[in-house]
């Protein structure tokens, strides 16, 4: 996987966790990179486990070989690791894992990524003696520290969060969304429940799509964002899809919605 594509996949959840709980986004992203091998590790492919978190009573798990360091010596052994339905769940559980274990609470509120990397190794997250240095190297080589000061709020995401709340669409835990402009796991879960739109669709979600198209320079006709998916909206969706390298079928599904949120 392309490195920037990987970073883009995980940065939303990492920044959301930082803003809500105070754990540096650069640390979370760097751990995901190191532990998953940029998303290419067998554990990530089989179990969507980005952080190498072991089972510890978690209901879904896989058994995989791993390298552990005992008295400074590397050794291969099998271990049980948590299995997730998606990367978003892995990111959310990583945050929960750190918050629920007292030994990691010293990470909350740390502003210096080097200190955070040193602490997480001292706290016992990994047995590799080079772990903190590897994290720091990844952060600096990929300039991940920029995500520690950039909230990355997106007005389009704020508006779709408001839309989901007004329509009664909740996240996977049944909660209303925080309107923070961040595309984290809770917002992703809620957005996945929005319907696919096509010609003849009506309602507030249609109106949202129309307004977003208009904001991006794609006219929806004389009546604008009227909540009625007619011919002009169909043409606008097709033009938008063509411009963004999508199949121009005029159907506003998950890929089109994702492009509209950028």
LINFENDA-V492883 format. One record per residue. N is the residue number from 1. RES is the residue in one small letter. PHI is phi in whole degrees, 0 to 359 (none if undefined). NEAR is the number of other ideal C-beta (glycine too) atoms within 8 Angstrom. D_CENTER is the distance of its C-alpha to the mean C-alpha in whole Angstrom. Layout:
BEGIN
n = [N;N]
res = [RES;RES]
phi = [PHI;PHI]
near = [NEAR;NEAR]
d_center = [D_CENTER;D_CENTER]
END
This chain:
BEGIN
n = [1;2;3;4;5;6;7;8;9;10;11;12;13;14;15;16;17;18;19;20;21;22;23;24;25;26;27;28;29;30;31;32;33;34;35;36;37;38;39;40;41;42;43;44;45;46;47;48;49;50;51;52;53;54;55;56;57;58;59;60;61;62;63;64;65;66;67;68;69;70;71;72;73;74;75;76;77;78;79;80;81;82;83;84;85;86;87;88;89;90;91;92;93;94;95;96;97;98;99;100;101;102;103;104;105;106;107;108;109;110;111;112;113;114;115;116;117;118;119;120;121;122;123;124;125;126;127;128;129;130;131;132;133;134;135;136;137;138;139;140;141;142;143;144;145;146;147;148;149;150;151;152;153;154;155;156;157;158;159;160;161;162;163;164;165;166;167;168;169;170;171;172;173;174;175;176;177;178;179;180;181;182;183;184;185;186;187;188;189;190;191;192;193;194;195;196;197;198;199;200;201;202;203;204;205;206;207;208;209;210;211;212;213;214;215;216;217;218;219;220;221;222;223;224;225;226;227;228;229;230;231;232;233;234;235;236;237;238;239;240;241;242;243;244;245;246;247;248;249;250;251;252;253;254;255;256;257;258;259;260;261;262]
res = [x;x;x;x;x;x;x;x;x;x;x;x;x;x;x;x;x;x;x;x;x;x;x;x;x;x;x;x;x;x;x;x;x;x;x;x;x;x;x;x;x;x;x;x;x;x;x;x;x;x;x;x;x;x;x;x;x;x;x;x;x;x;x;x;x;x;x;x;x;x;x;x;x;x;x;x;x;x;x;x;x;x;x;x;x;x;x;x;x;x;x;x;x;x;x;x;x;x;x;x;x;x;x;x;x;x;x;x;x;x;x;x;x;x;x;x;x;x;x;x;x;x;x;x;x;x;x;x;x;x;x;x;x;x;x;x;x;x;x;x;x;x;x;x;x;x;x;x;x;x;x;x;x;x;x;x;x;x;x;x;x;x;x;x;x;x;x;x;x;x;x;x;x;x;x;x;x;x;x;x;x;x;x;x;x;x;x;x;x;x;x;x;x;x;x;x;x;x;x;x;x;x;x;x;x;x;x;x;x;x;x;x;x;x;x;x;x;x;x;x;x;x;x;x;x;x;x;x;x;x;x;x;x;x;x;x;x;x;x;x;x;x;x;x;x;x;x;x;x;x;x;x;x;x;x;x;x;x;x;x;x;x]
phi = [none;302;298;291;299;298;301;298;291;253;292;299;294;294;291;300;295;296;294;271;239;85;262;306;296;298;295;298;296;297;297;299;296;293;289;259;60;60;82;257;292;297;297;293;292;277;235;55;266;277;242;64;285;282;300;47;88;295;294;260;205;228;257;221;288;211;258;239;251;242;54;81;253;282;216;271;206;268;213;265;239;293;241;240;286;199;296;301;295;297;296;296;289;300;298;300;300;292;288;275;254;305;294;260;291;289;280;292;87;292;257;261;297;294;295;298;294;295;295;293;287;299;286;97;297;224;267;293;296;263;303;296;295;295;297;298;299;296;299;286;293;251;53;288;298;295;283;281;243;250;292;59;289;229;303;295;290;303;291;285;296;299;299;302;296;291;271;76;273;249;282;295;261;79;256;293;278;286;272;240;73;245;267;267;297;293;294;301;298;291;299;297;269;291;285;282;254;208;304;104;291;219;126;292;292;300;298;297;298;299;295;294;298;298;300;268;96;248;294;252;95;301;272;62;276;256;80;239;278;256;298;294;292;303;296;297;297;297;296;296;299;299;296;255;72;258;296;277;261;74;256;270;256;303;293;293;298;301;293;292;272;284]
near = [7;5;8;6;8;13;12;7;8;14;12;11;15;14;15;14;15;14;8;7;8;7;14;12;14;13;15;17;16;14;14;15;13;11;10;15;9;8;11;8;9;6;12;13;7;8;13;11;15;14;11;10;12;8;9;6;3;9;3;6;11;10;7;11;6;10;7;9;11;7;4;5;6;6;8;6;7;6;11;7;16;14;11;12;4;7;12;11;11;15;17;13;11;14;13;8;11;10;11;5;8;4;7;12;8;8;13;9;4;11;5;6;13;7;8;14;15;9;11;15;12;7;10;6;8;7;7;8;6;6;13;11;8;10;15;11;8;12;16;8;6;11;7;14;10;7;14;12;5;7;7;10;9;10;7;11;13;12;11;12;15;9;11;15;11;7;8;5;8;10;11;6;6;5;7;5;12;7;8;9;11;14;9;14;13;14;15;11;11;14;11;7;7;9;5;7;11;9;9;5;10;7;7;9;12;14;11;12;15;15;11;11;15;12;7;8;4;10;7;12;10;4;7;9;9;7;9;8;12;8;7;11;16;11;9;14;15;11;10;15;14;8;6;7;3;10;4;8;6;10;9;10;8;7;7;13;12;8;11;13;11;5]
d_center = [16;16;15;13;12;10;9;8;5;4;6;4;4;7;9;9;10;12;14;14;16;17;15;15;11;14;14;11;10;14;14;11;13;17;16;15;17;14;13;17;18;20;18;15;16;18;16;13;13;12;14;17;17;21;22;24;25;21;22;21;21;22;25;25;27;26;27;28;31;34;36;35;35;32;33;31;31;29;26;24;20;18;17;14;13;10;7;5;9;9;7;9;12;12;12;15;17;17;18;20;22;25;25;22;22;24;20;20;21;22;21;23;20;23;24;21;21;25;24;21;24;27;25;25;22;23;27;27;29;27;24;23;25;23;20;21;22;19;18;21;21;18;18;15;17;17;13;15;18;16;14;12;13;14;17;16;13;15;18;16;15;19;20;18;20;23;23;22;19;17;14;14;16;19;18;18;15;15;16;14;13;9;6;5;6;9;9;8;10;13;13;13;16;18;21;22;24;27;31;32;29;30;28;26;23;25;26;22;22;26;25;22;24;27;25;24;27;28;31;31;35;37;36;32;29;32;30;32;30;33;34;33;30;30;31;28;26;27;28;24;23;26;25;21;22;22;24;27;27;27;25;21;19;15;16;18;16;13;15;17;14;14]
END
